[in-house]
């Protein structure tokens, strides 16, 4: 999706987590996603189309390889504030954005993480 200086994805699971699929199961498991782009991500031109394309690309790969489909339930704005270590950003998104009815909460940021780490997950 070129042009992004840095893209950090912050992910947190609902209390129950994602149920595991049985290896023999041919069923596609749909995982609902609440997406929270921060102010820097939303400042990009066409940010929503880009965000949806990224989720679709990841979903297509997961569906092909793991029979898991991602479905965006909703998109909610999130203000990440100043650049911070990933652990602090994860705590902030958990404090500021409720997961609601979704299985997974994914935060998108166009800010550079201190220590430049891509993709963090916190499983309660």
N, CA, C and O atoms as CSV, one atom per row, in Angstrom:
chain,resi,resn,atom,element,x,y,z
A,1,UNK,N,N,0.825,-1.185,0.000
A,1,UNK,CA,C,0.000,0.000,0.000
A,1,UNK,C,C,0.871,1.251,0.000
A,1,UNK,O,O,0.361,2.326,0.314
A,2,UNK,N,N,2.113,1.173,-0.323
A,2,UNK,CA,C,3.110,2.220,-0.440
A,2,UNK,C,C,2.784,3.561,0.174
A,2,UNK,O,O,1.617,3.877,0.403
A,3,UNK,N,N,3.783,4.331,0.435
A,3,UNK,CA,C,3.616,5.677,0.910
A,3,UNK,C,C,3.487,5.827,2.414
A,3,UNK,O,O,3.514,6.953,2.911
A,4,UNK,N,N,3.350,4.767,3.142
A,4,UNK,CA,C,3.224,4.868,4.587
A,4,UNK,C,C,4.607,4.905,5.208
A,4,UNK,O,O,5.432,4.022,4.975
A,5,UNK,N,N,4.849,5.932,5.994
A,5,UNK,CA,C,6.144,6.035,6.667
A,5,UNK,C,C,6.295,4.906,7.672
A,5,UNK,O,O,7.350,4.277,7.763
A,6,UNK,N,N,5.247,4.658,8.416
A,6,UNK,CA,C,5.261,3.551,9.381
A,6,UNK,C,C,3.822,3.150,9.632
A,6,UNK,O,O,2.949,4.006,9.770
A,7,UNK,N,N,3.579,1.889,9.690
A,7,UNK,CA,C,2.248,1.389,9.992
A,7,UNK,C,C,2.382,0.407,11.124
A,7,UNK,O,O,3.045,-0.623,10.995
A,8,UNK,N,N,1.753,0.726,12.230
A,8,UNK,CA,C,1.768,-0.175,13.368
A,8,UNK,C,C,0.369,-0.713,13.531
A,8,UNK,O,O,-0.601,0.043,13.454
A,9,UNK,N,N,0.250,-1.979,13.752
A,9,UNK,CA,C,-1.040,-2.590,13.981
A,9,UNK,C,C,-1.055,-3.088,15.413
A,9,UNK,O,O,-0.207,-3.883,15.817
A,10,UNK,N,N,-2.026,-2.613,16.173
A,10,UNK,CA,C,-2.186,-3.021,17.556
A,10,UNK,C,C,-3.436,-3.874,17.626
A,10,UNK,O,O,-4.485,-3.488,17.110
A,11,UNK,N,N,-3.333,-5.012,18.250
A,11,UNK,CA,C,-4.438,-5.948,18.248
A,11,UNK,C,C,-4.718,-6.424,19.658
A,11,UNK,O,O,-3.793,-6.682,20.429
A,12,UNK,N,N,-5.996,-6.542,19.996
A,12,UNK,CA,C,-6.378,-7.125,21.272
A,12,UNK,C,C,-7.584,-8.013,21.038
A,12,UNK,O,O,-8.426,-7.707,20.194
A,13,UNK,N,N,-7.674,-9.090,21.761
A,13,UNK,CA,C,-8.760,-10.044,21.587
A,13,UNK,C,C,-9.828,-9.833,22.639
A,13,UNK,O,O,-9.561,-9.316,23.724
A,14,UNK,N,N,-11.044,-10.241,22.302
A,14,UNK,CA,C,-12.114,-10.193,23.287
A,14,UNK,C,C,-11.793,-11.166,24.411
A,14,UNK,O,O,-10.897,-12.000,24.282
A,15,UNK,N,N,-12.518,-11.060,25.502
A,15,UNK,CA,C,-12.259,-11.872,26.684
A,15,UNK,C,C,-12.120,-13.362,26.371
A,15,UNK,O,O,-11.246,-14.029,26.926
A,16,UNK,N,N,-12.960,-13.883,25.501
A,16,UNK,CA,C,-12.921,-15.308,25.200
A,16,UNK,C,C,-11.864,-15.700,24.195
A,16,UNK,O,O,-11.626,-16.891,23.992
A,17,UNK,N,N,-11.226,-14.741,23.563
A,17,UNK,CA,C,-10.241,-15.059,22.538
A,17,UNK,C,C,-10.908,-15.606,21.293
A,17,UNK,O,O,-12.135,-15.621,21.198
A,18,UNK,N,N,-10.115,-16.051,20.346
A,18,UNK,CA,C,-10.635,-16.635,19.113
A,18,UNK,C,C,-10.663,-18.141,19.277
A,18,UNK,O,O,-9.626,-18.758,19.516
A,19,UNK,N,N,-11.845,-18.742,19.149
A,19,UNK,CA,C,-11.898,-20.198,19.268
A,19,UNK,C,C,-11.034,-20.860,18.208
A,19,UNK,O,O,-10.989,-20.407,17.064
A,20,UNK,N,N,-10.359,-21.915,18.580
A,20,UNK,CA,C,-9.505,-22.645,17.649
A,20,UNK,C,C,-10.363,-23.508,16.711
A,20,UNK,O,O,-11.404,-24.039,17.098
A,21,UNK,N,N,-9.893,-23.622,15.484
A,21,UNK,CA,C,-10.547,-24.478,14.509
A,21,UNK,C,C,-9.987,-25.881,14.618
A,21,UNK,O,O,-8.822,-26.066,14.971
A,22,UNK,N,N,-10.805,-26.857,14.319
A,22,UNK,CA,C,-10.308,-28.225,14.236
A,22,UNK,C,C,-9.584,-28.367,12.916
A,22,UNK,O,O,-10.030,-27.824,11.905
A,23,UNK,N,N,-8.485,-29.081,12.903
A,23,UNK,CA,C,-7.654,-29.213,11.708
A,23,UNK,C,C,-8.442,-29.753,10.514
A,23,UNK,O,O,-8.174,-29.367,9.376
A,24,UNK,N,N,-9.402,-30.630,10.756
A,24,UNK,CA,C,-10.148,-31.231,9.655
A,24,UNK,C,C,-11.351,-30.388,9.214
A,24,UNK,O,O,-11.997,-30.718,8.219
A,25,UNK,N,N,-11.653,-29.333,9.921
A,25,UNK,CA,C,-12.844,-28.544,9.643
A,25,UNK,C,C,-12.720,-27.777,8.328
A,25,UNK,O,O,-11.811,-26.961,8.174
A,26,UNK,N,N,-13.631,-28.031,7.371
A,26,UNK,CA,C,-13.596,-27.283,6.122
A,26,UNK,C,C,-14.326,-25.939,6.245
A,26,UNK,O,O,-14.333,-25.153,5.297
A,27,UNK,N,N,-14.933,-25.672,7.393
A,27,UNK,CA,C,-15.703,-24.448,7.578
A,27,UNK,C,C,-14.801,-23.225,7.634
A,27,UNK,O,O,-13.661,-23.288,8.095
A,28,UNK,N,N,-15.340,-22.116,7.156
A,28,UNK,CA,C,-14.661,-20.837,7.266
A,28,UNK,C,C,-15.159,-20.188,8.554
A,28,UNK,O,O,-16.365,-20.030,8.743
A,29,UNK,N,N,-14.249,-19.816,9.427
A,29,UNK,CA,C,-14.581,-19.131,10.681
A,29,UNK,C,C,-14.503,-17.640,10.416
A,29,UNK,O,O,-13.453,-17.140,10.014
A,30,UNK,N,N,-15.599,-16.916,10.635
A,30,UNK,CA,C,-15.595,-15.472,10.471
A,30,UNK,C,C,-15.283,-14.826,11.812
A,30,UNK,O,O,-15.946,-15.094,12.813
A,31,UNK,N,N,-14.276,-13.980,11.818
A,31,UNK,CA,C,-13.860,-13.248,13.006
A,31,UNK,C,C,-14.236,-11.785,12.780
A,31,UNK,O,O,-13.764,-11.153,11.836
A,32,UNK,N,N,-15.095,-11.252,13.660
A,32,UNK,CA,C,-15.503,-9.863,13.522
A,32,UNK,C,C,-14.439,-8.948,14.124
A,32,UNK,O,O,-13.830,-9.253,15.149
A,33,UNK,N,N,-14.237,-7.819,13.451
A,33,UNK,CA,C,-13.156,-6.914,13.802
A,33,UNK,C,C,-13.693,-5.506,14.028
A,33,UNK,O,O,-14.434,-4.976,13.201
A,34,UNK,N,N,-13.319,-4.913,15.141
A,34,UNK,CA,C,-13.517,-3.472,15.357
A,34,UNK,C,C,-12.180,-2.833,15.035
A,34,UNK,O,O,-11.160,-3.190,15.625
A,35,UNK,N,N,-12.177,-1.892,14.105
A,35,UNK,CA,C,-10.946,-1.264,13.650
A,35,UNK,C,C,-10.893,0.165,14.201
A,35,UNK,O,O,-11.858,0.921,14.092
A,36,UNK,N,N,-9.742,0.523,14.799
A,36,UNK,CA,C,-9.567,1.843,15.396
A,36,UNK,C,C,-8.340,2.528,14.798
A,36,UNK,O,O,-7.223,2.310,15.269
A,37,UNK,N,N,-8.533,3.359,13.759
A,37,UNK,CA,C,-7.415,4.106,13.196
A,37,UNK,C,C,-7.162,5.365,14.031
A,37,UNK,O,O,-8.104,6.034,14.456
A,38,UNK,N,N,-5.886,5.681,14.262
A,38,UNK,CA,C,-5.583,6.879,15.048
A,38,UNK,C,C,-5.611,8.123,14.168
A,38,UNK,O,O,-5.816,8.041,12.957
A,39,UNK,N,N,-5.403,9.270,14.798
A,39,UNK,CA,C,-5.499,10.556,14.102
A,39,UNK,C,C,-4.476,10.673,12.965
A,39,UNK,O,O,-4.784,11.266,11.931
A,40,UNK,N,N,-3.285,10.128,13.131
A,40,UNK,CA,C,-2.278,10.182,12.072
A,40,UNK,C,C,-2.682,9.304,10.889
A,40,UNK,O,O,-2.455,9.675,9.738
A,41,UNK,N,N,-3.272,8.157,11.161
A,41,UNK,CA,C,-3.721,7.274,10.090
A,41,UNK,C,C,-4.880,7.926,9.321
A,41,UNK,O,O,-4.930,7.877,8.092
A,42,UNK,N,N,-5.805,8.535,10.068
A,42,UNK,CA,C,-6.968,9.163,9.435
A,42,UNK,C,C,-6.594,10.421,8.655
A,42,UNK,O,O,-7.389,10.890,7.840
A,43,UNK,N,N,-5.409,10.977,8.882
A,43,UNK,CA,C,-4.964,12.176,8.161
A,43,UNK,C,C,-4.501,11.859,6.734
A,43,UNK,O,O,-4.335,12.770,5.924
A,44,UNK,N,N,-4.291,10.578,6.423
A,44,UNK,CA,C,-3.852,10.183,5.083
A,44,UNK,C,C,-4.996,10.334,4.085
A,44,UNK,O,O,-6.159,10.153,4.446
A,45,UNK,N,N,-4.679,10.663,2.835
A,45,UNK,CA,C,-5.720,10.650,1.809
A,45,UNK,C,C,-6.239,9.216,1.632
A,45,UNK,O,O,-5.460,8.263,1.677
A,46,UNK,N,N,-7.517,9.069,1.438
A,46,UNK,CA,C,-8.151,7.764,1.188
A,46,UNK,C,C,-7.864,6.740,2.289
A,46,UNK,O,O,-7.753,5.546,2.010
A,47,UNK,N,N,-7.745,7.198,3.529
A,47,UNK,CA,C,-7.366,6.305,4.626
A,47,UNK,C,C,-8.349,5.146,4.795
A,47,UNK,O,O,-7.934,4.016,5.053
A,48,UNK,N,N,-9.651,5.417,4.652
A,48,UNK,CA,C,-10.613,4.339,4.895
A,48,UNK,C,C,-10.532,3.263,3.818
A,48,UNK,O,O,-10.586,2.074,4.131
A,49,UNK,N,N,-10.404,3.660,2.564
A,49,UNK,CA,C,-10.267,2.681,1.480
A,49,UNK,C,C,-8.980,1.869,1.661
A,49,UNK,O,O,-8.970,0.658,1.437
A,50,UNK,N,N,-7.896,2.538,2.067
A,50,UNK,CA,C,-6.630,1.846,2.303
A,50,UNK,C,C,-6.776,0.854,3.445
A,50,UNK,O,O,-6.338,-0.291,3.335
A,51,UNK,N,N,-7.389,1.284,4.540
A,51,UNK,CA,C,-7.590,0.415,5.700
A,51,UNK,C,C,-8.412,-0.815,5.317
A,51,UNK,O,O,-8.051,-1.942,5.657
A,52,UNK,N,N,-9.514,-0.593,4.611
A,52,UNK,CA,C,-10.363,-1.720,4.195
A,52,UNK,C,C,-9.595,-2.670,3.264
A,52,UNK,O,O,-9.755,-3.888,3.352
A,53,UNK,N,N,-8.772,-2.118,2.383
A,53,UNK,CA,C,-7.987,-2.958,1.473
A,53,UNK,C,C,-6.971,-3.799,2.240
A,53,UNK,O,O,-6.746,-4.960,1.898
A,54,UNK,N,N,-6.356,-3.223,3.276
A,54,UNK,CA,C,-5.396,-3.971,4.088
A,54,UNK,C,C,-6.089,-5.117,4.808
A,54,UNK,O,O,-5.598,-6.246,4.799
A,55,UNK,N,N,-7.235,-4.832,5.435
A,55,UNK,CA,C,-7.968,-5.890,6.146
A,55,UNK,C,C,-8.406,-6.969,5.169
A,55,UNK,O,O,-8.338,-8.154,5.494
A,56,UNK,N,N,-8.855,-6.586,3.980
A,56,UNK,CA,C,-9.281,-7.568,2.970
A,56,UNK,C,C,-8.098,-8.432,2.530
A,56,UNK,O,O,-8.239,-9.646,2.386
A,57,UNK,N,N,-6.927,-7.809,2.314
A,57,UNK,CA,C,-5.752,-8.555,1.884
A,57,UNK,C,C,-5.350,-9.578,2.953
A,57,UNK,O,O,-5.049,-10.727,2.630
A,58,UNK,N,N,-5.345,-9.163,4.213
A,58,UNK,CA,C,-5.011,-10.074,5.306
A,58,UNK,C,C,-6.071,-11.163,5.413
A,58,UNK,O,O,-5.738,-12.335,5.587
A,59,UNK,N,N,-7.338,-10.789,5.311
A,59,UNK,CA,C,-8.420,-11.754,5.390
A,59,UNK,C,C,-8.313,-12.802,4.286
A,59,UNK,O,O,-8.492,-13.994,4.539
A,60,UNK,N,N,-8.024,-12.363,3.072
A,60,UNK,CA,C,-7.889,-13.307,1.950
A,60,UNK,C,C,-6.781,-14.319,2.228
A,60,UNK,O,O,-6.937,-15.509,1.955
A,61,UNK,N,N,-5.669,-13.847,2.767
A,61,UNK,CA,C,-4.559,-14.743,3.085
A,61,UNK,C,C,-4.955,-15.717,4.198
A,61,UNK,O,O,-4.698,-16.916,4.090
A,62,UNK,N,N,-5.581,-15.205,5.271
A,62,UNK,CA,C,-6.017,-16.073,6.371
A,62,UNK,C,C,-7.045,-17.095,5.900
A,62,UNK,O,O,-7.013,-18.256,6.306
A,63,UNK,N,N,-7.958,-16.649,5.036
A,63,UNK,CA,C,-8.996,-17.566,4.555
A,63,UNK,C,C,-8.378,-18.683,3.717
A,63,UNK,O,O,-8.755,-19.847,3.854
A,64,UNK,N,N,-7.444,-18.335,2.867
A,64,UNK,CA,C,-6.794,-19.329,2.008
A,64,UNK,C,C,-5.982,-20.331,2.827
A,64,UNK,O,O,-6.019,-21.533,2.564
A,65,UNK,N,N,-5.252,-19.831,3.818
A,65,UNK,CA,C,-4.323,-20.672,4.562
A,65,UNK,C,C,-4.868,-21.251,5.863
A,65,UNK,O,O,-4.385,-22.283,6.328
A,66,UNK,N,N,-5.869,-20.597,6.459
A,66,UNK,CA,C,-6.324,-21.029,7.786
A,66,UNK,C,C,-7.841,-21.101,7.938
A,66,UNK,O,O,-8.334,-21.368,9.034
A,67,UNK,N,N,-8.574,-20.873,6.879
A,67,UNK,CA,C,-10.033,-20.895,6.909
A,67,UNK,C,C,-10.604,-19.890,7.918
A,67,UNK,O,O,-11.604,-20.157,8.585
A,68,UNK,N,N,-9.945,-18.732,8.012
A,68,UNK,CA,C,-10.422,-17.654,8.879
A,68,UNK,C,C,-10.667,-16.425,8.013
A,68,UNK,O,O,-9.790,-15.998,7.261
A,69,UNK,N,N,-11.858,-15.865,8.124
A,69,UNK,CA,C,-12.221,-14.663,7.372
A,69,UNK,C,C,-12.391,-13.517,8.369
A,69,UNK,O,O,-13.040,-13.677,9.402
A,70,UNK,N,N,-11.805,-12.366,8.055
A,70,UNK,CA,C,-11.986,-11.179,8.874
A,70,UNK,C,C,-13.112,-10.342,8.291
A,70,UNK,O,O,-13.154,-10.102,7.085
A,71,UNK,N,N,-14.024,-9.899,9.147
A,71,UNK,CA,C,-15.134,-9.060,8.719
A,71,UNK,C,C,-15.163,-7.819,9.600
A,71,UNK,O,O,-15.317,-7.919,10.817
A,72,UNK,N,N,-15.014,-6.644,8.980
A,72,UNK,CA,C,-15.039,-5.401,9.743
A,72,UNK,C,C,-16.453,-5.172,10.255
A,72,UNK,O,O,-17.398,-5.054,9.474
A,73,UNK,N,N,-16.587,-5.110,11.570
A,73,UNK,CA,C,-17.870,-4.823,12.206
A,73,UNK,C,C,-18.110,-3.317,12.212
A,73,UNK,O,O,-19.198,-2.849,11.875
A,74,UNK,N,N,-17.075,-2.561,12.602
A,74,UNK,CA,C,-17.158,-1.112,12.560
A,74,UNK,C,C,-15.769,-0.500,12.622
A,74,UNK,O,O,-14.784,-1.156,12.959
A,75,UNK,N,N,-15.729,0.790,12.282
A,75,UNK,CA,C,-14.494,1.559,12.333
A,75,UNK,C,C,-14.744,2.709,13.296
A,75,UNK,O,O,-15.671,3.497,13.111
A,76,UNK,N,N,-13.905,2.799,14.333
A,76,UNK,CA,C,-14.061,3.852,15.330
A,76,UNK,C,C,-12.770,4.665,15.415
A,76,UNK,O,O,-11.682,4.091,15.411
A,77,UNK,N,N,-12.875,5.990,15.491
A,77,UNK,CA,C,-11.663,6.796,15.612
A,77,UNK,C,C,-11.006,6.602,16.970
A,77,UNK,O,O,-11.669,6.320,17.968
A,78,UNK,N,N,-9.688,6.760,16.984
A,78,UNK,CA,C,-8.902,6.610,18.195
A,78,UNK,C,C,-7.789,7.641,18.156
A,78,UNK,O,O,-7.171,7.841,17.110
A,79,UNK,N,N,-7.522,8.295,19.269
A,79,UNK,CA,C,-6.443,9.270,19.351
A,79,UNK,C,C,-5.297,8.675,20.147
A,79,UNK,O,O,-5.374,8.539,21.368
A,80,UNK,N,N,-4.234,8.323,19.439
A,80,UNK,CA,C,-3.090,7.664,20.060
A,80,UNK,C,C,-2.201,8.629,20.829
A,80,UNK,O,O,-1.486,8.216,21.743
A,81,UNK,N,N,-2.233,9.904,20.475
A,81,UNK,CA,C,-1.349,10.864,21.131
A,81,UNK,C,C,0.063,10.756,20.586
A,81,UNK,O,O,0.275,10.318,19.456
A,82,UNK,N,N,1.025,11.161,21.403
A,82,UNK,CA,C,2.428,11.178,20.988
A,82,UNK,C,C,2.958,9.765,20.758
A,82,UNK,O,O,2.426,8.791,21.291
A,83,UNK,N,N,4.014,9.676,19.955
A,83,UNK,CA,C,4.667,8.381,19.760
A,83,UNK,C,C,5.085,7.817,21.110
A,83,UNK,O,O,5.501,8.551,22.006
A,84,UNK,N,N,4.969,6.517,21.237
A,84,UNK,CA,C,5.247,5.855,22.515
A,84,UNK,C,C,5.703,4.436,22.243
A,84,UNK,O,O,5.553,3.937,21.127
A,85,UNK,N,N,6.259,3.779,23.254
A,85,UNK,CA,C,6.584,2.360,23.089
A,85,UNK,C,C,5.307,1.570,22.792
A,85,UNK,O,O,4.225,1.955,23.235
A,86,UNK,N,N,5.425,0.479,22.055
A,86,UNK,CA,C,4.242,-0.308,21.685
A,86,UNK,C,C,3.404,-0.743,22.894
A,86,UNK,O,O,2.175,-0.757,22.822
A,87,UNK,N,N,4.052,-1.092,23.985
A,87,UNK,CA,C,3.300,-1.530,25.165
A,87,UNK,C,C,2.384,-0.415,25.674
A,87,UNK,O,O,1.255,-0.674,26.090
A,88,UNK,N,N,2.875,0.821,25.638
A,88,UNK,CA,C,2.063,1.955,26.089
A,88,UNK,C,C,0.919,2.216,25.117
A,88,UNK,O,O,-0.191,2.548,25.532
A,89,UNK,N,N,1.195,2.063,23.811
A,89,UNK,CA,C,0.130,2.255,22.821
A,89,UNK,C,C,-0.960,1.192,22.986
A,89,UNK,O,O,-2.148,1.496,22.881
A,90,UNK,N,N,-0.549,-0.059,23.247
A,90,UNK,CA,C,-1.527,-1.116,23.480
A,90,UNK,C,C,-2.397,-0.806,24.694
A,90,UNK,O,O,-3.616,-0.975,24.650
A,91,UNK,N,N,-1.772,-0.354,25.770
A,91,UNK,CA,C,-2.543,-0.020,26.969
A,91,UNK,C,C,-3.501,1.131,26.690
A,91,UNK,O,O,-4.638,1.122,27.162
A,92,UNK,N,N,-3.047,2.122,25.925
A,92,UNK,CA,C,-3.899,3.273,25.617
A,92,UNK,C,C,-5.110,2.860,24.784
A,92,UNK,O,O,-6.227,3.303,25.051
A,93,UNK,N,N,-4.896,2.022,23.787
A,93,UNK,CA,C,-6.051,1.613,22.976
A,93,UNK,C,C,-7.024,0.768,23.803
A,93,UNK,O,O,-8.238,0.869,23.625
A,94,UNK,N,N,-6.499,-0.057,24.699
A,94,UNK,CA,C,-7.383,-0.853,25.564
A,94,UNK,C,C,-8.162,0.039,26.520
A,94,UNK,O,O,-9.314,-0.251,26.844
A,95,UNK,N,N,-7.534,1.131,26.977
A,95,UNK,CA,C,-8.214,2.060,27.877
A,95,UNK,C,C,-9.245,2.914,27.145
A,95,UNK,O,O,-10.291,3.242,27.703
A,96,UNK,N,N,-8.949,3.273,25.890
A,96,UNK,CA,C,-9.763,4.246,25.162
A,96,UNK,C,C,-10.847,3.650,24.270
A,96,UNK,O,O,-11.866,4.299,24.030
A,97,UNK,N,N,-10.650,2.433,23.776
A,97,UNK,CA,C,-11.584,1.858,22.798
A,97,UNK,C,C,-12.108,0.526,23.327
A,97,UNK,O,O,-11.333,-0.398,23.575
A,98,UNK,N,N,-13.395,0.434,23.493
A,98,UNK,CA,C,-14.010,-0.823,23.918
A,98,UNK,C,C,-14.102,-1.768,22.728
A,98,UNK,O,O,-14.322,-1.336,21.596
A,99,UNK,N,N,-13.933,-3.045,22.988
A,99,UNK,CA,C,-13.997,-4.031,21.912
A,99,UNK,C,C,-15.441,-4.255,21.443
A,99,UNK,O,O,-15.672,-4.668,20.306
A,100,UNK,N,N,-16.400,-3.982,22.318
A,100,UNK,CA,C,-17.804,-4.105,21.946
A,100,UNK,C,C,-18.175,-5.531,21.581
A,100,UNK,O,O,-17.780,-6.475,22.265
A,101,UNK,N,N,-18.922,-5.685,20.520
A,101,UNK,CA,C,-19.412,-6.994,20.071
A,101,UNK,C,C,-18.415,-7.736,19.187
A,101,UNK,O,O,-18.660,-8.878,18.800
A,102,UNK,N,N,-17.301,-7.096,18.867
A,102,UNK,CA,C,-16.312,-7.702,17.959
A,102,UNK,C,C,-15.505,-8.784,18.670
A,102,UNK,O,O,-15.402,-8.804,19.896
A,103,UNK,N,N,-14.940,-9.673,17.873
A,103,UNK,CA,C,-14.018,-10.686,18.394
A,103,UNK,C,C,-12.635,-10.101,18.626
A,103,UNK,O,O,-11.929,-10.499,19.552
A,104,UNK,N,N,-12.253,-9.144,17.770
A,104,UNK,CA,C,-10.900,-8.599,17.780
A,104,UNK,C,C,-10.966,-7.084,17.598
A,104,UNK,O,O,-11.787,-6.574,16.836
A,105,UNK,N,N,-10.091,-6.377,18.307
A,105,UNK,CA,C,-9.907,-4.942,18.129
A,105,UNK,C,C,-8.532,-4.743,17.503
A,105,UNK,O,O,-7.526,-5.215,18.032
A,106,UNK,N,N,-8.496,-4.041,16.374
A,106,UNK,CA,C,-7.222,-3.757,15.716
A,106,UNK,C,C,-7.068,-2.250,15.609
A,106,UNK,O,O,-7.936,-1.560,15.075
A,107,UNK,N,N,-5.949,-1.747,16.125
A,107,UNK,CA,C,-5.637,-0.335,16.007
A,107,UNK,C,C,-4.637,-0.116,14.891
A,107,UNK,O,O,-3.669,-0.865,14.757
A,108,UNK,N,N,-4.872,0.915,14.086
A,108,UNK,CA,C,-3.945,1.294,13.020
A,108,UNK,C,C,-3.370,2.657,13.370
A,108,UNK,O,O,-4.092,3.577,13.756
A,109,UNK,N,N,-2.059,2.766,13.227
A,109,UNK,CA,C,-1.395,4.033,13.493
A,109,UNK,C,C,-0.398,4.311,12.385
A,109,UNK,O,O,0.266,3.402,11.888
A,110,UNK,N,N,-0.299,5.567,12.005
A,110,UNK,CA,C,0.692,5.972,11.023
A,110,UNK,C,C,1.843,6.696,11.705
A,110,UNK,O,O,2.622,7.398,11.061
A,111,UNK,N,N,1.938,6.514,13.022
A,111,UNK,CA,C,3.035,7.110,13.779
A,111,UNK,C,C,4.129,6.082,13.950
A,111,UNK,O,O,3.881,4.877,13.942
A,112,UNK,N,N,5.308,6.563,14.101
A,112,UNK,CA,C,6.438,5.681,14.324
A,112,UNK,C,C,6.458,5.270,15.783
A,112,UNK,O,O,6.449,6.117,16.676
A,113,UNK,N,N,6.486,3.982,16.020
A,113,UNK,CA,C,6.625,3.470,17.385
A,113,UNK,C,C,8.068,3.656,17.823
A,113,UNK,O,O,8.995,3.472,17.034
A,114,UNK,N,N,8.248,4.016,19.071
A,114,UNK,CA,C,9.601,3.984,19.614
A,114,UNK,C,C,10.053,2.531,19.515
A,114,UNK,O,O,9.261,1.625,19.776
A,115,UNK,N,N,11.262,2.300,19.158
A,115,UNK,CA,C,11.852,0.980,18.938
A,115,UNK,C,C,11.313,0.332,17.660
A,115,UNK,O,O,11.594,-0.840,17.409
A,116,UNK,N,N,10.558,1.054,16.858
A,116,UNK,CA,C,10.077,0.633,15.540
A,116,UNK,C,C,9.716,-0.850,15.475
A,116,UNK,O,O,10.388,-1.633,14.805
A,117,UNK,N,N,8.666,-1.218,16.166
A,117,UNK,CA,C,8.180,-2.583,16.168
A,117,UNK,C,C,6.836,-2.626,15.454
A,117,UNK,O,O,5.962,-1.800,15.715
A,118,UNK,N,N,6.675,-3.576,14.565
A,118,UNK,CA,C,5.420,-3.701,13.814
A,118,UNK,C,C,4.624,-4.862,14.380
A,118,UNK,O,O,5.165,-5.942,14.616
A,119,UNK,N,N,3.326,-4.633,14.597
A,119,UNK,CA,C,2.416,-5.693,14.996
A,119,UNK,C,C,2.622,-6.167,16.429
A,119,UNK,O,O,3.580,-6.884,16.719
A,120,UNK,N,N,1.740,-5.774,17.304
A,120,UNK,CA,C,1.755,-6.192,18.706
A,120,UNK,C,C,0.401,-6.760,19.042
A,120,UNK,O,O,-0.613,-6.278,18.538
A,121,UNK,N,N,0.362,-7.761,19.870
A,121,UNK,CA,C,-0.909,-8.335,20.310
A,121,UNK,C,C,-0.884,-8.503,21.824
A,121,UNK,O,O,0.133,-8.866,22.415
A,122,UNK,N,N,-2.016,-8.232,22.420
A,122,UNK,CA,C,-2.182,-8.465,23.853
A,122,UNK,C,C,-3.376,-9.376,24.031
A,122,UNK,O,O,-4.493,-9.013,23.662
A,123,UNK,N,N,-3.160,-10.538,24.582
A,123,UNK,CA,C,-4.223,-11.499,24.815
A,123,UNK,C,C,-4.429,-11.578,26.316
A,123,UNK,O,O,-3.544,-12.035,27.040
A,124,UNK,N,N,-5.617,-11.127,26.804
A,124,UNK,CA,C,-5.857,-11.092,28.247
A,124,UNK,C,C,-5.876,-12.479,28.874
A,124,UNK,O,O,-6.068,-12.608,30.083
